[in-house]
Amino acid sequence: MKMLMAIVQAEDVSKITRALVEAGHRVTQISTTGAWLRRDNATLLLGVEDERIDDALNAFRSLGQHREADSGTPGAATSDPKPQKSKIVIGSATIFILNVDQFERF
């Protein structure tokens, strides 16, 4: 068994969560905020049997989308306190797949 810990953009979390639940996965959603871009997101926690990992990952692949965002970074090598904006591409989800030694449900 694996634990999937997925940090998902707020714009994608509802449709991904719905697809996971419809496929029979149990999902816990925690509202979180990214520190770098200061954007709302959600952290999803799923316990997934090894043979169903690809099924779960396909929901993220097929329903998530990359987006452009403004990144404010401090002025390079200057004392300018104003952030300089630049466009970056951010992914829909970052997923950590962890081994689970034991699982109990009460």
Contacts in CASP RR format, 6 or more apart in sequence:
PFRMAT RR
TARGET T0000
AUTHOR 0000-0000-0000
METHOD contacts of the structure
MODEL  1
MKMLMAIVQAEDVSKITRALVEAGHRVTQISTTGAWLRRDNATLLLGVED
ERIDDALNAFRSLGQHREADSGTPGAATSDPKPQKSKIVIGSATIFILNV
DQFERF
1 47 0 8 1.000
1 48 0 8 1.000
1 49 0 8 1.000
1 50 0 8 1.000
1 100 0 8 1.000
1 103 0 8 1.000
2 47 0 8 1.000
2 48 0 8 1.000
2 49 0 8 1.000
2 50 0 8 1.000
2 53 0 8 1.000
2 97 0 8 1.000
2 98 0 8 1.000
2 99 0 8 1.000
2 100 0 8 1.000
3 45 0 8 1.000
3 46 0 8 1.000
3 47 0 8 1.000
3 48 0 8 1.000
3 97 0 8 1.000
3 98 0 8 1.000
3 99 0 8 1.000
3 100 0 8 1.000
4 44 0 8 1.000
4 45 0 8 1.000
4 46 0 8 1.000
4 47 0 8 1.000
4 48 0 8 1.000
4 53 0 8 1.000
4 56 0 8 1.000
4 57 0 8 1.000
4 95 0 8 1.000
4 96 0 8 1.000
4 97 0 8 1.000
4 98 0 8 1.000
5 43 0 8 1.000
5 44 0 8 1.000
5 45 0 8 1.000
5 95 0 8 1.000
5 96 0 8 1.000
5 98 0 8 1.000
6 43 0 8 1.000
6 44 0 8 1.000
6 46 0 8 1.000
6 60 0 8 1.000
6 93 0 8 1.000
6 94 0 8 1.000
6 95 0 8 1.000
6 96 0 8 1.000
7 32 0 8 1.000
7 34 0 8 1.000
7 41 0 8 1.000
7 42 0 8 1.000
7 43 0 8 1.000
7 93 0 8 1.000
7 94 0 8 1.000
7 95 0 8 1.000
8 16 0 8 1.000
8 41 0 8 1.000
8 42 0 8 1.000
8 43 0 8 1.000
8 44 0 8 1.000
8 60 0 8 1.000
8 64 0 8 1.000
8 92 0 8 1.000
8 93 0 8 1.000
9 39 0 8 1.000
9 41 0 8 1.000
9 64 0 8 1.000
9 67 0 8 1.000
9 90 0 8 1.000
9 91 0 8 1.000
9 92 0 8 1.000
9 93 0 8 1.000
10 39 0 8 1.000
10 40 0 8 1.000
10 41 0 8 1.000
10 42 0 8 1.000
11 65 0 8 1.000
11 67 0 8 1.000
12 63 0 8 1.000
12 64 0 8 1.000
12 65 0 8 1.000
12 92 0 8 1.000
12 93 0 8 1.000
13 29 0 8 1.000
13 41 0 8 1.000
13 42 0 8 1.000
13 44 0 8 1.000
15 63 0 8 1.000
15 64 0 8 1.000
16 44 0 8 1.000
16 59 0 8 1.000
16 60 0 8 1.000
16 63 0 8 1.000
16 64 0 8 1.000
16 92 0 8 1.000
16 93 0 8 1.000
17 27 0 8 1.000
17 29 0 8 1.000
17 42 0 8 1.000
17 44 0 8 1.000
19 59 0 8 1.000
19 62 0 8 1.000
19 63 0 8 1.000
20 27 0 8 1.000
20 44 0 8 1.000
20 46 0 8 1.000
20 56 0 8 1.000
20 59 0 8 1.000
21 27 0 8 1.000
23 55 0 8 1.000
23 56 0 8 1.000
23 59 0 8 1.000
25 46 0 8 1.000
25 47 0 8 1.000
25 48 0 8 1.000
25 52 0 8 1.000
25 56 0 8 1.000
26 46 0 8 1.000
26 47 0 8 1.000
27 44 0 8 1.000
27 45 0 8 1.000
27 46 0 8 1.000
28 44 0 8 1.000
28 45 0 8 1.000
28 46 0 8 1.000
29 42 0 8 1.000
29 43 0 8 1.000
29 44 0 8 1.000
29 45 0 8 1.000
30 42 0 8 1.000
30 43 0 8 1.000
30 44 0 8 1.000
30 45 0 8 1.000
31 40 0 8 1.000
31 42 0 8 1.000
32 40 0 8 1.000
32 41 0 8 1.000
32 42 0 8 1.000
32 43 0 8 1.000
33 39 0 8 1.000
33 40 0 8 1.000
33 41 0 8 1.000
34 40 0 8 1.000
34 41 0 8 1.000
36 71 0 8 1.000
37 69 0 8 1.000
37 71 0 8 1.000
37 90 0 8 1.000
39 69 0 8 1.000
46 56 0 8 1.000
47 100 0 8 1.000
47 103 0 8 1.000
48 56 0 8 1.000
53 97 0 8 1.000
57 95 0 8 1.000
60 92 0 8 1.000
60 93 0 8 1.000
60 95 0 8 1.000
63 92 0 8 1.000
64 91 0 8 1.000
64 92 0 8 1.000
64 93 0 8 1.000
65 91 0 8 1.000
65 92 0 8 1.000
66 89 0 8 1.000
66 90 0 8 1.000
66 91 0 8 1.000
66 92 0 8 1.000
67 89 0 8 1.000
67 90 0 8 1.000
67 91 0 8 1.000
67 92 0 8 1.000
68 87 0 8 1.000
68 88 0 8 1.000
68 89 0 8 1.000
68 90 0 8 1.000
69 87 0 8 1.000
69 88 0 8 1.000
69 89 0 8 1.000
69 90 0 8 1.000
70 85 0 8 1.000
70 86 0 8 1.000
70 87 0 8 1.000
70 88 0 8 1.000
71 85 0 8 1.000
71 86 0 8 1.000
71 87 0 8 1.000
71 88 0 8 1.000
72 83 0 8 1.000
72 84 0 8 1.000
72 85 0 8 1.000
72 86 0 8 1.000
73 83 0 8 1.000
73 84 0 8 1.000
73 86 0 8 1.000
74 80 0 8 1.000
74 81 0 8 1.000
74 83 0 8 1.000
74 84 0 8 1.000
75 82 0 8 1.000
75 83 0 8 1.000
75 84 0 8 1.000
76 84 0 8 1.000
END
